[in-house]
Amino acid sequence: MSVLINENTSVLVQGLTSYTAKKHAINMRANNTRIIAGVSPGKGGSYVEDWPIYDTVRQALNKHTIDLSIIYAPPQSAANAIIESIESEIKIIVCVTEGIPKLDMLKVYEKLSKSKTRLLGPCTPGITVPGKTKIGFLPDIITLPGNVGVVGKSGTLTYEICYQLTKEGIGQSTIMGIGGDPIRGTSFKEVLKLFNEDGETDYIVMVGEIGGNDEEEAATFLDNNNSKPVVAYIAGRTAPKDVPMGHAGALIANNQGGYAQKIQYLQESGVQVATSISEVVTILKKMMGEKKK
């Protein structure tokens, strides 16, 4: 069992006629992803590679069974693309767009709260099940099938940790980016719950950063619900207050979202916190060695 997706997941690509979406779609197909069709308003009836293009999500659903939609759209139109998929009752939406206006995302959040749809992102590199399938653009060369679930806000930090794990022969069950924008669909807490329920995940790595309270909420959840060893790495130890660091969500404001507070919450919930990426690997190796005894 994998988390959220598998090689049978039927995928729609919103914005498939763009250069970036087409490039990523071709790479996803090379990784066993079942892309069915694309949506690009005004370009219905055309094809990208051998994928049919529709003007709307509803038109695509009238012709195909779709489990998941991945959205490649500019910030000013991405929210409308998300809402279109929510209203079409797509089960899972993955939005890679960074910098969607907050007001637009509040409208998305309202729609999402009244639906059964799960949104991953925005500003996510997607989901990868190493050796089976992937949604998005996480480099497959840095992954290895295994039993470590990895979830992160930052795509590049998640890449680096996966690379270091793979280099040491430590494989991953599912790798998931929740996104670095301040308003997002899926939280750390929700992904930790999915990993806890996944029979192929024995260890969890959480890659957080300053800003928001996702890590604190995750720690509270782990206090009462976790049954698997968790290692966390939090970026932003030396970050100043009130200055966005990389992601719009990586901001310490009103004394909330600071590094020390997140570390305290996580440690008190039993999470082992690494102070460097290399230490994540060291801690995991120790955990795995202790489990074998």
PyMOL commands that set and color helices and strands:
alter all, ss='L'
color gray80, all
select helices_A, chain A and resi 19-30+57-63+75-87+102-113+140-142+155-167+188-197+214-225+259-268+277-292
alter helices_A, ss='H'
color red, helices_A
select strands_A, chain A and resi 10-14+34-39+47-48+51-54+68-71+92-95+118-120+126-129+133-136+145-152+172-177+203-209+230-235+272-274
alter strands_A, ss='S'
color yellow, strands_A
deselect
rebuild
show_as cartoon
